Amino acid sequence: MNKPKVIDWNEISRLGLLERINREIMHPLGYAVCREVESGRSPGALVSEDGPWVYPDQVQQQGGD
């Protein structure tokens, strides 16, 4: 059996997956997966003290003009 390929968090980010993981799953729950660019490793997730993380385009949708 072949050993599966492993990619680091830098590659996950290059594929656009880190942004999707954060935007679609983590941010609504008040978390944000972070990574160390130099190593491609993730120390874990940041925890928001103010609830869900909100992107500027979501702020406009929620109450902006």
TIVO-2410 file (N, C-alpha, C; in nm, 3 decimals):
# residues 65
REC num residu      c1      c2      c3 atome chaine
REC   1      M   0.084  -0.118   0.000     N      A
REC   1      M   0.000   0.000   0.000    CA      A
REC   1      M   0.089   0.124   0.000     C      A
REC   2      N   0.055   0.220  -0.085     N      A
REC   2      N   0.132   0.345  -0.093    CA      A
REC   2      N   0.103   0.435   0.026     C      A
REC   3      K   0.206   0.506   0.068     N      A
REC   3      K   0.190   0.603   0.175    CA      A
REC   3      K   0.122   0.728   0.118     C      A
REC   4      P   0.015   0.777   0.181     N      A
REC   4      P  -0.054   0.896   0.129    CA      A
REC   4      P   0.035   1.019   0.134     C      A
REC   5      K   0.018   1.107   0.037     N      A
REC   5      K   0.090   1.233   0.034    CA      A
REC   5      K   0.037   1.324   0.146     C      A
REC   6      V   0.126   1.393   0.213     N      A
REC   6      V   0.089   1.488   0.318    CA      A
REC   6      V   0.128   1.627   0.272     C      A
REC   7      I   0.036   1.722   0.285     N      A
REC   7      I   0.067   1.861   0.251    CA      A
REC   7      I   0.061   1.944   0.379     C      A
REC   8      D   0.140   2.051   0.383     N      A
REC   8      D   0.141   2.137   0.500    CA      A
REC   8      D   0.038   2.249   0.485     C      A
REC   9      W   0.028   2.331   0.588     N      A
REC   9      W  -0.072   2.437   0.589    CA      A
REC   9      W  -0.045   2.545   0.484     C      A
REC  10      N   0.080   2.561   0.443     N      A
REC  10      N   0.109   2.656   0.334    CA      A
REC  10      N   0.045   2.607   0.204     C      A
REC  11      E   0.054   2.478   0.177     N      A
REC  11      E  -0.008   2.423   0.056    CA      A
REC  11      E  -0.160   2.427   0.068     C      A
REC  12      I  -0.212   2.398   0.185     N      A
REC  12      I  -0.356   2.409   0.206    CA      A
REC  12      I  -0.403   2.551   0.177     C      A
REC  13      S  -0.325   2.649   0.220     N      A
REC  13      S  -0.357   2.789   0.192    CA      A
REC  13      S  -0.348   2.819   0.043     C      A
REC  14      R  -0.241   2.772  -0.023     N      A
REC  14      R  -0.225   2.797  -0.168    CA      A
REC  14      R  -0.343   2.740  -0.247     C      A
REC  15      L  -0.399   2.631  -0.200     N      A
REC  15      L  -0.514   2.569  -0.267    CA      A
REC  15      L  -0.645   2.642  -0.237     C      A
REC  16      G  -0.641   2.742  -0.150     N      A
REC  16      G  -0.761   2.817  -0.115    CA      A
REC  16      G  -0.845   2.750  -0.007     C      A
REC  17      L  -0.795   2.641   0.050     N      A
REC  17      L  -0.873   2.566   0.147    CA      A
REC  17      L  -0.873   2.628   0.286     C      A
REC  18      L  -0.764   2.692   0.325     N      A
REC  18      L  -0.759   2.754   0.456    CA      A
REC  18      L  -0.863   2.865   0.466     C      A
REC  19      E  -0.875   2.944   0.363     N      A
REC  19      E  -0.974   3.052   0.362    CA      A
REC  19      E  -1.115   2.993   0.370     C      A
REC  20      R  -1.141   2.885   0.298     N      A
REC  20      R  -1.273   2.823   0.303    CA      A
REC  20      R  -1.302   2.760   0.439     C      A
REC  21      I  -1.203   2.691   0.495     N      A
REC  21      I  -1.220   2.632   0.628    CA      A
REC  21      I  -1.254   2.740   0.729     C      A
REC  22      N  -1.180   2.851   0.724     N      A
REC  22      N  -1.206   2.959   0.818    CA      A
REC  22      N  -1.340   3.027   0.791     C      A
REC  23      R  -1.365   3.067   0.669     N      A
REC  23      R  -1.487   3.142   0.637    CA      A
REC  23      R  -1.613   3.059   0.659     C      A
REC  24      E  -1.611   2.935   0.616     N      A
REC  24      E  -1.733   2.854   0.618    CA      A
REC  24      E  -1.756   2.777   0.748     C      A
REC  25      I  -1.649   2.744   0.818     N      A
REC  25      I  -1.665   2.660   0.937    CA      A
REC  25      I  -1.619   2.731   1.064     C      A
REC  26      M  -1.495   2.775   1.065     N      A
REC  26      M  -1.436   2.824   1.189    CA      A
REC  26      M  -1.484   2.964   1.230     C      A
REC  27      H  -1.482   3.059   1.139     N      A
REC  27      H  -1.515   3.198   1.174    CA      A
REC  27      H  -1.656   3.213   1.231     C      A
REC  28      P  -1.758   3.146   1.176     N      A
REC  28      P  -1.890   3.159   1.237    CA      A
REC  28      P  -1.895   3.109   1.381     C      A
REC  29      L  -1.803   3.022   1.418     N      A
REC  29      L  -1.797   2.970   1.554    CA      A
REC  29      L  -1.705   3.051   1.645     C      A
REC  30      G  -1.640   3.152   1.589     N      A
REC  30      G  -1.550   3.237   1.668    CA      A
REC  30      G  -1.407   3.188   1.673     C      A
REC  31      Y  -1.367   3.103   1.578     N      A
REC  31      Y  -1.230   3.052   1.572    CA      A
REC  31      Y  -1.167   3.088   1.437     C      A
REC  32      A  -1.035   3.085   1.432     N      A
REC  32      A  -0.963   3.108   1.306    CA      A
REC  32      A  -0.836   3.023   1.306     C      A
REC  33      V  -0.831   2.925   1.218     N      A
REC  33      V  -0.710   2.845   1.204    CA      A
REC  33      V  -0.599   2.938   1.158     C      A
REC  34      C  -0.484   2.931   1.222     N      A
REC  34      C  -0.371   3.013   1.182    CA      A
REC  34      C  -0.254   2.923   1.144     C      A
REC  35      R  -0.156   2.981   1.075     N      A
REC  35      R  -0.039   2.903   1.033    CA      A
REC  35      R   0.085   2.988   1.045     C      A
REC  36      E   0.197   2.921   1.058     N      A
REC  36      E   0.327   2.987   1.056    CA      A
REC  36      E   0.381   2.971   0.914     C      A
REC  37      V   0.387   3.081   0.841     N      A
REC  37      V   0.427   3.078   0.701    CA      A
REC  37      V   0.567   3.019   0.684     C      A
REC  38      E   0.655   3.051   0.775     N      A
REC  38      E   0.794   3.005   0.763    CA      A
REC  38      E   0.805   2.852   0.769     C      A
REC  39      S   0.723   2.788   0.851     N      A
REC  39      S   0.733   2.643   0.870    CA      A
REC  39      S   0.624   2.563   0.800     C      A
REC  40      G   0.513   2.628   0.765     N      A
REC  40      G   0.400   2.557   0.706    CA      A
REC  40      G   0.321   2.478   0.808     C      A
REC  41      R   0.344   2.507   0.935     N      A
REC  41      R   0.274   2.436   1.043    CA      A
REC  41      R   0.169   2.528   1.106     C      A
REC  42      S   0.072   2.466   1.168     N      A
REC  42      S  -0.030   2.542   1.239    CA      A
REC  42      S  -0.018   2.517   1.388     C      A
REC  43      P  -0.009   2.626   1.467     N      A
REC  43      P  -0.007   2.608   1.612    CA      A
REC  43      P  -0.147   2.583   1.668     C      A
REC  44      G  -0.249   2.600   1.585     N      A
REC  44      G  -0.387   2.580   1.630    CA      A
REC  44      G  -0.478   2.688   1.575     C      A
REC  45      A  -0.573   2.731   1.656     N      A
REC  45      A  -0.670   2.830   1.613    CA      A
REC  45      A  -0.676   2.945   1.713     C      A
REC  46      L  -0.696   3.064   1.659     N      A
REC  46      L  -0.720   3.181   1.742    CA      A
REC  46      L  -0.865   3.178   1.788     C      A
REC  47      V  -0.893   3.228   1.907     N      A
REC  47      V  -1.028   3.231   1.960    CA      A
REC  47      V  -1.071   3.376   1.975     C      A
REC  48      S  -1.181   3.412   1.912     N      A
REC  48      S  -1.233   3.547   1.920    CA      A
REC  48      S  -1.302   3.569   2.054     C      A
REC  49      E  -1.273   3.681   2.116     N      A
REC  49      E  -1.340   3.717   2.241    CA      A
REC  49      E  -1.475   3.783   2.214     C      A
REC  50      D  -1.499   3.823   2.087     N      A
REC  50      D  -1.620   3.898   2.051    CA      A
REC  50      D  -1.719   3.815   1.970     C      A
REC  51      G  -1.706   3.685   1.967     N      A
REC  51      G  -1.797   3.602   1.889    CA      A
REC  51      G  -1.744   3.575   1.749     C      A
REC  52      P  -1.833   3.555   1.654     N      A
REC  52      P  -1.791   3.518   1.519    CA      A
REC  52      P  -1.699   3.621   1.454     C      A
REC  53      W  -1.604   3.571   1.374     N      A
REC  53      W  -1.519   3.658   1.293    CA      A
REC  53      W  -1.603   3.702   1.173     C      A
REC  54      V  -1.594   3.828   1.137     N      A
REC  54      V  -1.675   3.882   1.028    CA      A
REC  54      V  -1.584   3.947   0.925     C      A
REC  55      Y  -1.607   3.913   0.798     N      A
REC  55      Y  -1.532   3.973   0.687    CA      A
REC  55      Y  -1.597   4.105   0.648     C      A
REC  56      P  -1.520   4.198   0.592     N      A
REC  56      P  -1.577   4.328   0.552    CA      A
REC  56      P  -1.699   4.315   0.461     C      A
REC  57      D  -1.699   4.219   0.368     N      A
REC  57      D  -1.815   4.204   0.279    CA      A
REC  57      D  -1.938   4.156   0.356     C      A
REC  58      Q  -1.919   4.082   0.465     N      A
REC  58      Q  -2.032   4.039   0.547    CA      A
REC  58      Q  -2.088   4.155   0.628     C      A
REC  59      V  -2.003   4.247   0.670     N      A
REC  59      V  -2.047   4.366   0.744    CA      A
REC  59      V  -2.139   4.447   0.654     C      A
REC  60      Q  -2.101   4.465   0.528     N      A
REC  60      Q  -2.183   4.540   0.433    CA      A
REC  60      Q  -2.316   4.471   0.412     C      A
REC  61      Q  -2.318   4.339   0.402     N      A
REC  61      Q  -2.442   4.265   0.381    CA      A
REC  61      Q  -2.535   4.274   0.501     C      A
REC  62      Q  -2.476   4.278   0.621     N      A
REC  62      Q  -2.557   4.277   0.742    CA      A
REC  62      Q  -2.622   4.411   0.774     C      A
REC  63      G  -2.559   4.520   0.735     N      A
REC  63      G  -2.619   4.647   0.774    CA      A
REC  63      G  -2.565   4.766   0.700     C      A
REC  64      G  -2.479   4.742   0.605     N      A
REC  64      G  -2.422   4.854   0.530    CA      A
REC  64      G  -2.511   4.896   0.416     C      A
REC  65      D  -2.473   5.005   0.352     N      A
REC  65      D  -2.551   5.055   0.237    CA      A
REC  65      D  -2.520   4.982   0.112     C      A
***
